[in-house]
Amino acid sequence: MTIEVNEWLKTVIDWKNAKQICGTKDGKRSLEKADRVVLSGDLVIENLNNLEDLNLRDVRELNKIVIKNCPKLKKINLLDSGIKQLEVGPGLDQLEELSIGFEIDSTDRPTPRKLDKVDFSNITNLKSFKCVGVQETELIGFEKLTQLESFLGAKGVKIPTNKFNSGVPITKDQWDKDYSQRPTKKEFERIQKLHKLIEDAAIKHWSKDQWKNRLLELNETYYNQVEQGKF
């Protein structure tokens, strides 16, 4: 049986103060299949000051979700939730993990539900992003995710690049080939320090080329990525 999501939310005890909300009968975490629910409609999650984990995995038939102003929220799992529209932020500064996507099941989910786009402009602290299943989702502002450490994406997703600030979408395969080895934030900070060392050294005893050649022996991959704008 399918339940309208806002009617379901009324049955979740003290959901406005909960640390975790799950797509189960009572909103609490459960691995029992009998506790799962199928939810439909539009949902707004906002101004929940204690919420840390929103897990609506496998609720199947949601249409739209808006999530904003939840200052402690760290994880959002919307895999197989069925969403066609998603708005995230502002007010999600602690958000580290976001999972979306829809897996086709030949027996009870033969038709994919398409999420057209996700805008990352308000969740730039994201560290992990998962987008699986049959997707052609456009990832707007993906190049702003400078702290991203993990990305699992379906081949159909459209990823904007930041090279020359073109913003022209590329495929997941192209991203894997050209951008997946982008330095993490920690590595990028190391690159900046090395780059500064090169500049300082050029003023001192060695020429800039001498210092560059020496450091390239130790740090060739990272330096090349900086030079080519792949960060």
C-alpha positions in Angstrom: 0.0 0.0 0.0 1.2 3.5 -0.9 1.1 6.2 1.7 1.1 10.0 1.0 4.4 11.1 2.5 3.0 13.9 4.7 0.4 11.6 6.2 3.1 9.2 7.0 5.2 11.9 8.6 2.4 12.5 11.1 2.8 8.9 12.4 6.6 9.4 13.0 6.9 10.1 16.7 8.7 13.4 17.5 10.1 13.6 14.0 10.8 17.3 14.5 13.4 16.5 17.1 14.7 13.2 15.7 18.4 12.7 14.9 17.5 10.1 12.2 14.4 9.7 10.0 14.1 6.5 8.0 11.5 5.3 5.5 9.8 2.8 7.8 6.4 2.6 9.4 7.5 4.5 12.5 10.5 6.4 11.0 13.0 4.5 12.9 15.9 2.4 11.5 14.9 -1.2 10.8 16.2 -4.0 8.6 12.9 -5.8 8.5 11.2 -5.9 5.1 7.8 -5.8 6.8 8.6 -2.3 8.3 9.3 -0.7 4.9 6.8 1.7 3.4 6.0 3.0 -0.1 5.7 6.8 -0.1 4.2 9.2 -2.6 3.9 13.0 -3.0 6.1 16.0 -2.2 8.1 16.4 1.0 9.7 19.4 2.6 12.3 18.8 5.3 13.4 22.1 6.9 14.4 23.7 10.2 15.1 20.4 11.9 18.0 21.4 14.2 18.7 17.9 15.5 18.5 15.9 12.3 21.7 14.2 11.3 20.6 11.4 9.0 17.7 11.3 6.5 17.3 7.8 5.0 14.4 7.4 2.6 15.9 4.6 0.6 13.5 2.3 -1.3 10.3 4.3 -0.5 9.9 4.2 -4.3 7.3 6.8 -5.4 8.2 10.2 -4.0 7.9 13.0 -6.5 9.8 16.0 -5.0 11.9 16.6 -1.9 13.1 20.0 -0.6 15.7 19.8 2.2 17.1 23.0 3.8 18.1 24.6 7.1 19.1 21.5 8.9 22.4 22.5 10.4 23.5 19.1 11.7 22.4 17.0 8.7 25.3 14.9 7.5 23.8 12.1 5.4 21.0 12.0 2.9 20.1 8.6 1.3 17.4 8.8 -1.5 18.4 5.7 -3.4 15.3 4.1 -5.0 13.1 6.8 -3.4 11.6 7.6 -6.9 12.2 11.4 -6.7 11.9 13.4 -9.9 12.9 16.7 -8.3 15.4 17.5 -5.6 16.3 20.8 -3.9 19.1 20.8 -1.3 20.1 23.8 0.8 20.7 26.4 1.9 21.5 25.7 5.5 23.1 22.3 5.0 26.7 23.2 5.8 27.5 19.9 7.6 26.2 17.7 4.8 28.9 15.2 3.8 27.0 12.3 2.0 24.3 12.4 -0.7 23.0 9.3 -2.4 20.4 9.3 -5.3 19.4 7.0 -8.1 16.8 4.5 -9.2 17.5 0.8 -9.9 15.2 -1.0 -12.3 13.6 -4.2 -11.1 12.0 -6.3 -13.8 9.3 -7.6 -11.5 8.0 -4.5 -9.7 10.0 -1.5 -11.0 10.3 -1.9 -14.7 10.1 1.9 -15.5 12.9 4.2 -14.3 11.9 7.5 -12.6 14.2 10.2 -13.9 15.7 13.0 -11.8 16.6 15.7 -14.3 19.1 17.7 -12.2 20.8 18.2 -8.9 22.3 21.6 -8.0 25.3 21.4 -5.6 25.7 25.2 -5.2 24.4 25.1 -1.6 26.2 21.9 -0.5 29.8 22.5 -1.5 31.2 20.7 1.6 30.0 17.3 0.2 32.6 14.5 0.6 30.7 11.6 -0.9 28.2 11.5 -3.8 26.5 8.4 -5.2 24.3 8.4 -8.2 23.4 4.9 -9.4 20.9 3.1 -11.6 19.5 4.4 -14.9 20.2 8.2 -14.7 20.6 11.1 -17.1 20.8 13.6 -14.2 22.6 16.9 -14.9 25.0 17.7 -12.0 24.9 21.5 -11.7 27.8 23.0 -9.8 29.7 19.7 -9.5 32.9 21.5 -10.1 32.4 23.4 -6.8 32.8 20.2 -4.8 36.4 20.8 -3.8 36.2 18.5 -0.8 34.7 15.5 -2.7 36.5 12.3 -1.9 34.2 9.7 -3.3 32.0 9.7 -6.4 30.0 6.7 -7.7 28.1 7.8 -10.8 25.9 6.2 -13.4 27.1 6.5 -17.0 24.3 8.7 -18.0 24.9 11.6 -15.6 26.0 14.9 -17.1 28.9 16.5 -15.3 29.9 20.1 -15.8 33.6 20.7 -16.0 35.5 23.6 -14.6 38.3 23.7 -17.2 38.4 27.2 -18.6 35.1 27.7 -16.7 33.3 26.3 -19.7 30.6 24.5 -17.7 30.0 22.2 -20.7 28.6 18.9 -19.4 30.8 15.7 -19.9 29.8 12.1 -19.4 30.8 9.9 -16.4 33.3 8.0 -18.6 35.0 11.3 -19.6 35.1 12.3 -15.9 36.7 9.0 -15.0 39.3 9.5 -17.7 40.2 13.1 -17.1 39.0 14.2 -13.7 38.7 11.2 -11.3 42.3 11.6 -10.2 41.7 15.2 -9.0 43.5 15.9 -5.8 41.6 15.8 -2.5 41.5 19.0 -0.4 44.4 17.7 1.7 46.5 17.0 -1.4 45.5 20.3 -3.0 46.8 22.1 0.1 50.0 20.2 -0.2 50.2 21.3 -3.9 49.8 24.9 -2.9 52.6 24.7 -0.4 54.9 23.1 -3.0 53.9 25.7 -5.5 54.8 28.5 -3.0 58.1 26.8 -2.3 58.9 26.9 -6.0 58.1 30.6 -6.2 60.2 31.4 -3.1 63.1 29.3 -4.3 63.2 31.1 -7.6 63.9 34.3 -5.8 66.8 32.7 -3.8 69.6 30.5 -5.2 68.1 28.2 -7.8 66.2 29.2 -10.9 62.5 28.4 -11.0 63.2 25.7 -13.5 65.8 24.1 -11.3 63.4 23.9 -8.4 60.5 22.8 -10.6 62.5 19.9 -12.0 63.6 18.8 -8.6 60.1 18.9 -7.2 58.6 17.3 -10.2 60.7 14.2 -9.4 58.8 13.9 -6.2 55.4 15.4 -7.1 55.0 15.1 -10.9 51.3 14.0 -10.9 50.1 16.7 -8.6 52.1 19.5 -10.2 50.8 18.5 -13.7 47.2 18.6 -12.5 47.8 22.1 -11.1 49.4 23.2 -14.3 46.5 21.8 -16.4 43.8 23.2 -14.3 42.5 19.8 -13.2 41.3 20.7 -9.7 
